[in-house]
Amino acid sequence: VLSLDDLYLTRDQRRQLARDVHPLLATRGPPGTHDVALGCHVLDALREGEEVALPRFDKLADDRAKDAWTRVHGRIDLVLFEGWCLGAVPEDDAAVATPLNALERDEDAEGRWRRHCNAALRNDYPALWSRIDALWFLQPPGFDIVRTWRWQQEQAMVARDPVRGGMDRAQLDRFIQHYERTSRHLLATLPATAD
């Protein structure tokens, strides 16, 4: 199993993006915050039966785990590559121009962050998606359930490691707004494109 979440850029890489492009890119989640080249390398190595290390991302530390990579070698019969935005495609430029939520309105009024994320979907992610042989879409009843499910995930992570703590509800609500646009677009587009 390889998760798209395990391909998040490191915290330092995202901080650099935040300085160079837009402050919102410090937060993992939206397109443009994954190491697409690493994902392509790992999936190609798995397909060829080469030895490769599968990265792991530590969400409570908000960084790639340094000591939790899993070494894999030999022939692999099945790779389950899972993640919330697999198969995501860019939106029309006109759609990206209008803020979708308070985060976009208040912290990206000019749309620079939105355009960067959309350009990443257009230019970078197709290489990763092309390595998917079959795309399954587990369709939620709507975007509103995301808050409940993500809160459950947060609580489960904290229960496993209560010393480190996690996000509170307000932090979680802000975090979700970072990937709301892509999620809503996926809900509208994936039913027609998924296998």
C-alpha positions as CSV (number, residue, x, y, z in Angstrom):
1,V,0.0,0.0,0.0
2,L,1.2,3.4,-0.9
3,S,-0.7,6.5,0.1
4,L,-0.7,9.7,-1.8
5,D,-0.5,11.3,1.6
6,D,2.9,9.6,2.0
7,L,4.1,11.7,-0.9
8,Y,3.6,15.0,0.7
9,L,6.6,17.3,0.4
10,T,8.6,17.7,3.6
11,R,7.8,20.5,5.9
12,D,11.0,22.3,4.8
13,Q,10.1,22.0,1.2
14,R,6.6,23.3,1.8
15,R,8.0,26.2,3.8
16,Q,10.2,27.1,0.8
17,L,7.2,27.0,-1.5
18,A,5.4,29.2,0.9
19,R,8.2,31.7,0.7
20,D,8.7,31.5,-3.0
21,V,5.0,31.2,-4.3
22,H,2.4,31.7,-1.6
23,P,2.1,31.3,2.2
24,L,-0.8,28.8,1.9
25,L,1.6,26.2,0.3
26,A,3.1,25.6,3.8
27,T,0.0,23.5,4.5
28,R,0.0,20.0,3.1
29,G,-3.0,18.7,1.2
30,P,-3.8,20.7,-1.9
31,P,-2.3,19.9,-5.3
32,G,1.3,21.2,-5.5
33,T,2.2,19.9,-2.0
34,H,3.1,16.3,-3.1
35,D,6.4,15.0,-4.4
36,V,5.1,13.8,-7.7
37,A,8.6,12.8,-9.0
38,L,9.1,10.6,-5.9
39,G,5.7,9.0,-6.5
40,C,6.5,8.3,-10.1
41,H,9.9,6.8,-9.1
42,V,8.3,4.5,-6.4
43,L,5.5,3.3,-8.7
44,D,7.9,2.6,-11.6
45,A,10.3,0.7,-9.3
46,L,7.4,-1.4,-7.9
47,R,6.2,-2.2,-11.4
48,E,9.8,-3.3,-12.5
49,G,10.3,-5.3,-9.3
50,E,13.3,-3.1,-8.3
51,E,14.2,-2.5,-4.7
52,V,12.6,0.7,-3.5
53,A,11.8,2.4,-0.2
54,L,8.1,3.5,0.3
55,P,8.0,6.8,2.0
56,R,5.7,7.4,5.0
57,F,4.3,10.8,6.1
58,D,3.8,11.5,9.8
59,K,0.7,13.7,10.0
60,L,1.1,14.6,13.7
61,A,4.6,15.8,13.0
62,D,3.5,17.3,9.7
63,D,6.6,15.9,8.0
64,R,7.9,12.9,6.1
65,A,9.0,10.3,8.6
66,K,12.7,9.8,8.5
67,D,12.8,6.3,10.0
68,A,9.6,4.7,8.9
69,W,10.2,4.0,5.2
70,T,9.4,0.5,4.1
71,R,11.9,-1.3,1.9
72,V,10.3,-3.4,-0.8
73,H,12.0,-5.6,-3.4
74,G,11.0,-8.3,-5.8
75,R,7.9,-8.9,-7.8
76,I,4.8,-7.2,-6.5
77,D,1.5,-8.6,-7.6
78,L,-0.7,-5.7,-6.6
79,V,-0.1,-2.1,-5.5
80,L,-2.9,-0.3,-3.8
81,F,-2.1,3.4,-4.4
82,E,-4.7,5.3,-2.4
83,G,-5.4,8.9,-1.7
84,W,-8.1,11.6,-1.6
85,C,-7.3,13.4,-4.9
86,L,-6.2,10.6,-7.2
87,G,-7.3,11.3,-10.7
88,A,-7.9,15.0,-10.0
89,V,-8.0,17.2,-13.1
90,P,-7.6,21.0,-13.2
91,E,-10.6,23.3,-13.3
92,D,-11.3,25.9,-15.9
93,D,-9.4,29.2,-15.2
94,A,-12.7,31.0,-14.8
95,A,-13.8,28.7,-12.0
96,V,-10.5,29.2,-10.2
97,A,-10.9,33.0,-10.3
98,T,-13.7,33.0,-7.8
99,P,-13.0,32.2,-4.2
100,L,-14.9,29.1,-2.9
101,N,-14.5,29.6,0.8
102,A,-13.3,32.0,3.5
103,L,-9.7,30.8,3.3
104,E,-9.6,31.5,-0.4
105,R,-11.4,34.8,0.0
106,D,-9.3,36.1,2.9
107,E,-5.9,34.6,2.3
108,D,-5.8,34.3,-1.5
109,A,-7.8,37.2,-2.7
110,E,-5.7,37.6,-5.9
111,G,-6.0,33.8,-6.7
112,R,-2.2,33.2,-6.9
113,W,-2.4,30.1,-4.7
114,R,-5.4,28.7,-6.5
115,R,-3.8,29.2,-9.9
116,H,-0.6,27.5,-8.6
117,C,-2.6,24.4,-7.4
118,N,-4.5,24.3,-10.6
119,A,-1.4,24.5,-12.7
120,A,0.1,21.6,-10.7
121,L,-2.9,19.5,-11.6
122,R,-2.5,20.5,-15.2
123,N,1.3,20.1,-15.5
124,D,2.6,17.7,-12.8
125,Y,0.0,15.2,-11.7
126,P,-0.8,13.7,-15.1
127,A,2.5,11.8,-15.0
128,L,1.5,10.3,-11.6
129,W,-2.0,9.5,-12.7
130,S,-0.8,7.8,-15.9
131,R,0.8,5.1,-13.7
132,I,-2.7,4.0,-12.3
133,D,-4.0,1.0,-14.1
134,A,-7.5,1.1,-12.6
135,L,-9.0,4.0,-10.7
136,W,-11.7,3.2,-8.0
137,F,-13.7,6.0,-6.6
138,L,-15.3,5.5,-3.2
139,Q,-18.0,8.2,-3.5
140,P,-18.9,10.0,-0.3
141,P,-22.5,11.3,0.1
142,G,-21.1,14.9,-0.3
143,F,-18.4,17.2,0.8
144,D,-20.0,17.9,4.2
145,I,-19.1,14.5,5.5
146,V,-15.4,15.3,5.0
147,R,-15.3,17.3,8.3
148,T,-16.7,14.3,10.3
149,W,-14.4,11.8,8.7
150,R,-11.3,13.9,9.0
151,W,-12.1,14.6,12.7
152,Q,-12.4,10.8,13.2
153,Q,-9.0,10.4,11.6
154,E,-7.5,13.1,13.7
155,Q,-8.9,11.5,16.9
156,A,-7.6,8.1,15.9
157,M,-4.1,9.4,15.3
158,V,-4.0,11.2,18.6
159,A,-5.3,8.1,20.4
160,R,-2.3,6.1,19.0
161,D,0.1,8.8,20.2
162,P,-1.6,11.1,22.8
163,V,1.6,12.8,23.9
164,R,2.0,14.6,20.6
165,G,-1.6,15.9,20.2
166,G,-3.3,16.9,17.0
167,M,-5.5,19.6,15.5
168,D,-8.5,21.0,17.4
169,R,-11.8,21.6,15.6
170,A,-11.0,25.2,14.5
171,Q,-7.6,24.1,13.1
172,L,-9.2,21.2,11.3
173,D,-11.9,23.4,9.8
174,R,-9.3,25.7,8.4
175,F,-7.2,22.8,7.2
176,I,-10.1,21.3,5.3
177,Q,-10.6,24.6,3.4
178,H,-7.2,24.0,1.8
179,Y,-8.5,21.1,-0.2
180,E,-12.2,21.8,-0.4
181,R,-12.0,23.1,-4.0
182,T,-10.3,20.0,-5.4
183,S,-12.5,17.7,-3.4
184,R,-15.7,19.3,-4.7
185,H,-14.4,19.2,-8.2
186,L,-13.5,15.5,-7.8
187,L,-17.1,14.8,-6.6
188,A,-18.3,16.4,-9.8
189,T,-15.9,14.7,-12.2
190,L,-14.7,11.3,-10.9
191,P,-17.9,9.5,-11.2
192,A,-17.6,9.8,-15.0
193,T,-13.9,9.0,-15.2
194,A,-13.2,6.4,-12.6
195,D,-13.2,2.7,-13.6
